[in-house]
Amino acid sequence: MAKKRELEEKIERLKSKVKDLRSQLGEITEDAVAMLRDEVTEVASALREGVAEAAAAAAAAASETAAPPVKAKNPVSPLAPAAFPALPVIEGVSFAAAAAGVRYAGRTDVMLAQIAPGSTIAGVFTTSTTRAACVLDCQAKLAGMADETTGAAIVVNSGNANAFTGAAGQASVDAVTGAVAAALDLPINRVFSSSTGVIGEALPHERIVAAMPGLVAALDPAGMEAAARAIMTTDTFPKGACAEVQGEGGVIRIAGIAKGSGMIAPNMATMLVYLFTDAKIPSKMLQKMLSRHVDDTFNAITVDSDTSTSDALILAATGRSAAAEITDLRSRAAKDFEAALHGVMLDLAQQVVRDGEGATKFVEIRVSGAANADDAHKVAMAVANSPLVKTAIAGEDANWGRVVAAVGKSGAKADRDKLRISFGDMVLAENGWRVPDYSEEAASAYMKGQELVIGIDLGLGKAAKSVFTCDLTHRYIDINADYRS
């Protein structure tokens, strides 16, 4: 602005000189003076335009600096489902999503779920010792004595994990959950929040709070798919699953969404998961059902052996189904509901593996014949997390020796002469050596498939465990090397 004023002053001084010259040099024709005046006016106009253009460019540069950056999406995983499932409406729950600019511009990054009064809530969370503020807040609220006659809500943002952010982390949780409570007229201890994304950066919670009026206005019972897209980070596709089961006197519906692609390893929940059902179930029973199906679903997957600071699984039961309340875990209705719940949980868990960062193969590590359940788990996870095994799978190399090595390092009891290794239906090694009719060509051909099963029979007992993983490709490095940029 100072430069502009300086130029304008110079222009005025030029005009003054023209007037002086005109009065002093009477013999100069009026046409000559007019021509000189036009030239000065033209120069002045050009100067003004230059100043305006410079000011506009500076303003645009400042705007770009202040606004969140735009980042291209990752290509969809080759293991992705053909389409997002048609999820049923769960009576008593409404969803909304918005682009608040938490980290990137133009990306939907906040979801809100409003849950009807009378609903029961259960949850399971990461065991990380560096849990995010939102995880600690949810755990405290679920452990407290909540008034279930009131409504509830879940608010989730992607782009920033609000983890390892000191006292500011809890302040951000309070600001966001407080805004939801005020907007929906709820007690704050019935508002649960989750954050996922970059660790160690302050959450710009004011952007989420500013998006709250639009979120509330957009709440829609059919909005679960939009909510699933809002919680994605490096995910390449939204994840959803559902089931219906016949209860006593009516149908019970279950639907869920999840996010997860990297930093996936057991210790609950390995991702963010939100499940909703219209079943009538007391909160303690709901929690028991949820907790006992974690180990063979969300705790049975791994992409990269890293546990997140922000893992959360929340299950809400609205009680709006016409089916009778489930009060006995031994009843047929309870068993059928649990089986359906387990199916939804396993489906979502496996979708996370199918969306593993850079994944091109979906792999089941199937362990049997272990001396005990703990040993079966150790062997399965040792193989599933082995970089040597995972890179061999990526390269379609039937290197079963790497599986043997992973079994040996697992810490589980094993006997070389009782161990059997198989790829699919093909037994490759047993009795301490590869089988006599071993075919490298057949084993290599099997490895070209997108879905693989690696079988490990320890021959020592009856314990078994299946774990789901994926291959490790260079794309995983590309994604994670560029995560914060």
C-alpha positions in Angstrom: 0.0 0.0 0.0 2.9 2.4 0.7 4.3 1.8 -2.7 1.0 2.5 -4.3 0.7 5.9 -2.5 4.3 6.8 -3.6 3.4 6.1 -7.2 0.2 8.1 -7.0 2.1 11.1 -5.6 4.6 10.9 -8.5 1.8 11.0 -11.0 0.3 14.1 -9.4 3.7 15.8 -9.5 3.9 15.0 -13.2 0.5 16.5 -13.8 1.6 19.7 -12.0 4.7 20.0 -14.1 2.6 19.7 -17.3 0.5 22.6 -16.1 3.6 24.7 -15.3 5.1 24.0 -18.7 1.9 24.8 -20.5 1.8 28.3 -18.8 5.5 29.0 -19.4 5.6 27.9 -23.0 2.7 29.6 -24.7 4.1 28.9 -28.1 3.5 25.1 -27.7 0.3 24.2 -29.4 -2.7 22.8 -27.6 -2.3 19.6 -29.5 1.2 19.0 -28.3 0.1 19.6 -24.7 -2.8 17.3 -25.1 -0.5 14.6 -26.5 1.9 15.0 -23.5 -1.1 14.9 -21.1 -2.3 11.6 -22.8 1.1 10.1 -22.4 1.2 10.9 -18.7 -2.3 9.5 -18.2 -1.4 6.3 -20.0 1.7 5.9 -17.8 -0.3 6.5 -14.7 -3.0 4.0 -15.8 -0.3 1.3 -16.4 1.3 2.0 -13.0 -2.1 1.6 -11.2 -2.8 -1.6 -13.0 0.6 -2.9 -12.0 0.0 -2.1 -8.4 -3.4 -3.7 -8.5 -2.0 -6.9 -10.0 0.8 -7.1 -7.5 -1.7 -6.6 -4.6 -4.0 -9.4 -6.0 -1.0 -11.8 -6.4 0.1 -11.1 -2.8 -3.4 -11.7 -1.5 -3.7 -15.0 -3.4 -0.4 -16.1 -2.1 -1.4 -15.3 1.5 -4.7 -17.2 1.0 -2.9 -20.2 -0.3 -0.6 -20.2 2.6 -3.4 -20.0 5.2 -5.7 -22.6 3.6 -5.2 -26.4 4.1 -3.3 -28.0 1.2 -4.9 -30.2 -1.4 -3.6 -33.8 -1.6 -4.4 -36.4 -4.3 -6.1 -39.6 -3.2 -4.4 -42.9 -3.4 -5.5 -45.4 -6.1 -8.1 -47.9 -5.0 -6.7 -51.2 -3.6 -6.9 -54.1 -6.1 -8.4 -56.1 -3.2 -11.3 -53.7 -2.7 -14.9 -55.0 -2.8 -16.8 -54.2 -6.0 -19.0 -51.7 -4.2 -19.9 -50.3 -0.9 -22.7 -52.5 0.6 -26.3 -51.4 0.9 -26.4 -50.8 4.6 -29.8 -50.9 6.3 -31.1 -47.9 8.2 -30.7 -48.5 11.9 -33.7 -46.8 13.6 -32.5 -44.4 16.2 -29.3 -43.3 14.5 -28.6 -40.5 12.0 -25.4 -39.5 10.3 -23.8 -36.4 8.7 -20.4 -35.7 7.2 -18.6 -32.4 6.3 -15.4 -31.1 4.9 -14.0 -29.0 7.7 -10.4 -28.7 6.4 -8.8 -30.4 9.4 -5.7 -31.1 7.3 -6.6 -31.0 3.6 -8.9 -28.8 1.6 -11.8 -30.3 -0.3 -11.8 -33.6 1.6 -14.7 -34.8 3.7 -13.1 -35.2 7.2 -15.6 -35.0 9.9 -18.6 -37.3 10.7 -21.3 -37.0 13.3 -23.6 -39.7 14.5 -26.7 -38.8 16.6 -28.0 -41.7 18.7 -31.5 -41.9 20.2 -32.3 -41.6 23.9 -32.3 -45.0 25.7 -29.4 -46.4 23.7 -26.7 -48.5 25.3 -23.1 -48.0 24.4 -20.1 -50.4 24.6 -16.5 -49.9 23.5 -13.0 -51.4 23.2 -9.9 -49.3 22.7 -6.2 -49.5 22.0 -3.8 -50.8 24.7 -1.1 -48.4 23.6 0.6 -46.5 26.5 0.5 -43.4 24.4 -3.2 -43.3 23.8 -4.7 -40.2 22.3 -6.8 -37.7 24.4 -10.0 -38.8 22.7 -9.4 -42.5 23.6 -8.8 -41.6 27.2 -11.9 -39.4 27.2 -14.1 -42.2 25.8 -12.7 -44.8 28.3 -13.5 -42.5 31.2 -17.0 -41.8 30.0 -17.8 -45.5 29.4 -16.5 -46.3 32.9 -18.7 -43.7 34.5 -22.4 -43.9 35.5 -24.1 -42.5 32.4 -27.8 -41.6 32.2 -28.9 -43.9 29.3 -32.3 -42.2 29.1 -30.6 -39.3 27.3 -29.4 -39.4 23.7 -25.8 -39.9 22.7 -23.4 -38.9 19.8 -20.2 -39.9 18.2 -18.0 -37.3 16.4 -14.9 -38.3 14.4 -12.3 -36.4 12.5 -9.6 -37.6 10.1 -6.4 -35.8 9.2 -5.2 -35.2 12.8 -4.9 -37.8 15.6 -4.8 -35.3 18.4 -2.3 -37.7 20.1 0.8 -36.7 22.0 -0.4 -33.1 22.2 -0.3 -32.6 26.0 -3.0 -30.7 27.8 -4.1 -29.1 24.5 -5.3 -32.5 23.4 -7.9 -32.8 26.1 -8.9 -29.1 25.6 -9.6 -29.9 21.9 -11.7 -33.0 22.9 -13.6 -30.8 25.3 -14.2 -28.1 22.7 -15.4 -30.6 20.1 -17.6 -32.7 22.4 -18.9 -29.6 24.1 -20.0 -28.2 20.7 -21.8 -31.4 19.9 -23.5 -31.5 23.3 -24.7 -27.9 22.9 -25.9 -28.4 19.3 -27.8 -31.7 20.1 -28.8 -30.8 23.7 -26.9 -33.8 25.2 -24.9 -34.2 28.4 -21.2 -34.0 27.4 -20.5 -37.4 29.0 -22.7 -39.0 26.3 -20.6 -37.5 23.5 -17.8 -39.7 22.3 -15.0 -38.5 20.0 -12.3 -40.1 17.9 -9.5 -38.6 15.9 -7.2 -40.2 13.3 -4.3 -38.9 11.3 -1.0 -37.2 12.0 0.4 -37.6 15.6 2.0 -34.7 17.5 0.2 -31.8 15.9 -2.4 -29.7 17.7 -5.9 -30.4 16.5 -7.5 -27.3 14.8 -10.7 -28.0 16.7 -12.1 -24.6 15.8 -12.6 -25.9 12.2 -14.7 -28.8 13.5 -16.7 -26.6 15.8 -17.4 -24.2 12.9 -18.7 -27.1 10.9 -21.1 -28.2 13.6 -24.2 -26.3 12.5 -24.0 -27.7 9.0 -23.4 -31.2 10.4 -26.5 -31.0 12.6 -28.6 -29.7 9.7 -27.5 -32.6 7.5 -28.2 -35.5 9.9 -29.8 -38.3 7.9 -30.6 -41.9 8.9 -29.4 -43.0 5.5 -26.1 -41.2 5.8 -23.8 -44.0 6.9 -21.8 -44.3 3.7 -20.9 -40.6 3.8 -19.8 -41.1 7.4 -17.6 -44.0 6.3 -15.9 -41.8 3.7 -15.4 -39.0 6.2 -13.2 -41.1 8.6 -10.7 -42.3 5.9 -7.0 -41.3 6.0 -4.8 -43.4 3.7 -7.8 -45.7 3.1 -8.5 -46.2 -0.6 -12.2 -47.3 -0.1 -14.9 -46.8 2.5 -15.6 -49.9 4.6 -19.1 -51.1 5.6 -20.8 -54.4 6.6 -24.2 -55.4 7.9 -26.3 -58.4 9.0 -29.9 -59.2 9.9 -31.0 -61.8 12.4 -34.4 -62.9 13.5 -35.1 -62.0 17.2 -38.0 -63.0 19.4 -40.8 -61.0 17.8 -38.9 -59.1 15.1 -35.8 -58.6 13.0 -32.6 -57.2 14.5 -30.3 -55.2 12.2 -26.6 -54.6 12.6 -24.5 -52.2 10.5 -21.0 -50.9 10.8 -18.3 -48.8 9.3 -14.5 -48.8 9.7 -11.4 -47.1 8.7 -7.9 -48.6 8.6 -5.1 -49.1 6.1 -1.8 -48.7 7.9 -0.5 -48.8 11.5 -2.5 -52.0 11.8 -1.6 -54.6 14.4 -3.4 -56.2 17.3 -3.9 -54.7 20.7 -7.4 -53.5 20.0 -8.9 -52.2 17.9 -6.3 -51.7 15.2 -8.5 -49.1 13.5 -11.6 -47.0 14.1 -14.9 -49.0 14.0 -18.4 -47.9 14.7 -21.2 -50.5 14.9 -24.9 -49.8 15.3 -27.8 -52.1 16.0 -31.5 -51.7 16.8 -31.4 -54.6 19.3 -32.5 -54.1 22.9 -29.5 -55.2 25.1 -28.4 -53.9 28.5 -25.0 -52.1 28.4 -23.1 -54.7 30.5 -24.2 -57.5 28.3 -23.5 -55.5 25.1 -20.0 -54.9 26.4 -19.4 -58.6 27.2 -20.6 -59.6 23.7 -18.3 -57.0 22.0 -15.2 -57.8 24.1 -15.3 -61.5 23.6 -15.4 -61.3 19.8 -12.4 -58.9 19.5 -9.6 -61.5 19.6 -10.5 -63.4 16.5 -11.6 -60.4 14.5 -9.8 -57.0 15.0 -7.0 -58.6 17.1 -6.4 -61.2 14.3 -5.3 -58.8 11.6 -2.0 -57.1 10.9 -0.7 -55.0 8.0 2.6 -53.7 9.4 2.8 -54.7 13.1 2.4 -51.2 14.4 -0.3 -50.3 16.9 -2.1 -47.0 16.6 -2.5 -44.4 19.4 -6.1 -43.9 18.5 -7.7 -47.3 18.0 -11.4 -47.4 19.0 -14.4 -49.6 18.5 -17.7 -48.3 19.7 -21.0 -50.2 19.5 -24.4 -48.6 20.1 -27.7 -50.4 20.5 -30.8 -48.2 20.1 -33.4 -50.7 21.2 -35.8 -49.7 18.4 -36.2 -53.2 17.0 -39.6 -54.9 17.6 -37.7 -57.9 18.8 -37.8 -58.7 22.6 -34.9 -57.5 24.8 -32.0 -59.9 24.9 -31.3 -60.6 28.6 -29.8 -64.1 28.6 -26.5 -64.8 26.8 -27.5 -68.5 26.7 -30.7 -67.8 24.8 -31.1 -68.6 21.1 -31.7 -64.9 20.3 -28.5 -63.9 22.1 -26.5 -66.6 20.3 -27.9 -65.7 16.9 -27.2 -62.0 17.5 -23.6 -62.7 18.7 -23.0 -64.8 15.6 -24.2 -62.0 13.3 -22.2 -59.4 15.3 -19.1 -61.5 14.9 -19.7 -61.8 11.2 -19.9 -58.0 10.8 -16.8 -57.5 12.9 -14.8 -60.1 10.9 -15.9 -58.6 7.6 -14.8 -55.1 8.6 -11.5 -56.5 10.0 -10.7 -58.3 6.8 -11.6 -55.2 4.7 -8.9 -53.3 6.6 -6.3 -55.9 5.5 -7.6 -55.8 1.9 -6.9 -52.0 2.1 -3.5 -52.5 3.6 -1.2 -49.7 2.4 0.2 -50.9 -0.9 -1.4 -54.4 -0.6 -1.8 -56.6 -3.6 -2.4 -59.9 -1.8 -4.8 -61.0 0.9 -3.3 -63.7 3.1 -4.6 -66.0 5.8 -2.0 -67.5 8.1 -3.7 -70.7 9.4 -2.0 -72.3 12.4 -3.1 -75.7 13.8 -1.7 -78.3 16.1 -0.3 -75.9 18.6 0.3 -76.9 22.2 -1.9 -74.1 23.4 -3.8 -71.0 22.2 -1.0 -68.6 23.2 1.5 -70.6 21.1 -0.9 -70.7 18.1 -1.2 -66.9 18.3 2.5 -66.4 18.6 3.3 -68.5 15.5 0.5 -66.9 13.4 1.6 -63.3 14.2 5.3 -64.1 13.8 4.7 -65.3 10.2 2.1 -62.6 9.4 4.5 -59.8 10.5 7.7 -61.2 9.0 9.0 -58.7 6.4 10.8 -61.6 4.7 7.6 -63.6 4.4 5.6 -60.5 3.3 8.0 -59.4 0.6 8.3 -62.9 -0.7 4.5 -62.9 -1.1 4.7 -59.6 -2.9 7.3 -61.0 -5.3 5.2 -64.2 -5.8 8.2 -66.2 -4.5 7.2 -69.6 -2.9 9.9 -69.2 -0.3 8.5 -71.5 2.4 11.8 -71.5 4.2 11.0 -68.0 5.4 7.9 -69.4 7.0 9.9 -72.0 8.8 12.3 -69.3 10.0 9.4 -67.2 11.3 8.0 -70.2 13.2 11.4 -70.7 14.8 11.7 -67.1 16.1 8.1 -66.9 17.4 8.9 -68.2 20.9 6.3 -70.9 20.7 7.0 -74.5 21.2 7.9 -76.2 17.9 9.5 -79.5 16.7 11.2 -79.5 13.3 10.2 -83.1 12.6 6.5 -82.5 13.4 6.1 -79.3 11.5 4.1 -79.2 8.3 4.0 -76.2 5.9 1.4 -75.8 3.1 0.5 -73.3 0.6 -3.2 -73.7 -0.1 -3.9 -77.4 -0.5 -0.2 -78.2 -1.4 1.9 -79.6 1.4 5.4 -78.3 0.8 7.4 -79.5 3.8 6.9 -82.0 6.6 8.9 -84.5 8.7 11.8 -82.0 8.8 12.3 -81.7 5.1 10.5 -80.7 1.9 8.1 -83.4 0.5 9.5 -85.8 -2.1 7.1 -84.7 -4.8 7.7 -80.9 -4.2 7.1 -78.8 -7.2 8.6 -75.3 -7.4 6.5 -74.6 -10.5 3.2 -75.5 -8.8 4.1 -73.6 -5.6 5.1 -70.5 -7.7 1.9 -70.7 -9.7 -0.1 -70.7 -6.5 1.6 -67.5 -5.3 0.3 -65.6 -8.3 -3.2 -65.6 -6.8 -4.6 -62.6 -5.0 -5.9 -64.6 -2.0 -3.6 -67.0 -0.4 -3.6 -69.4 2.6 -0.4 -70.4 4.4 -0.9 -73.4 6.5 1.3 -74.3 9.5 0.6 -77.5 11.5 2.8 -77.7 14.5 1.8 -81.3 15.3 1.9 -80.7 19.1 -1.7 -80.3 20.2 -5.2 -79.1 19.3 -4.9 -75.3 19.5 -5.5 -73.3 16.3 -5.4 -69.6 15.2 -6.1 -67.8 12.0 -4.6 -64.4 11.4 -5.1 -62.2 8.3 -2.4 -60.1 6.7 -1.2 -58.8 3.3 2.0 -58.5 1.3 4.6 -55.8 1.7 5.3 -53.8 -1.4 7.3 -50.7 -2.3 4.0 -48.8 -2.4 3.8 -49.1 1.4 7.1 -47.1 1.5 5.8 -44.5 -0.9 2.6 -43.9 1.1 4.3 -43.6 4.5 7.3 -41.6 3.3 4.7 -39.0 2.0 2.2 -39.3 4.9 2.7 -35.8 6.3 3.3 -33.9 3.1 
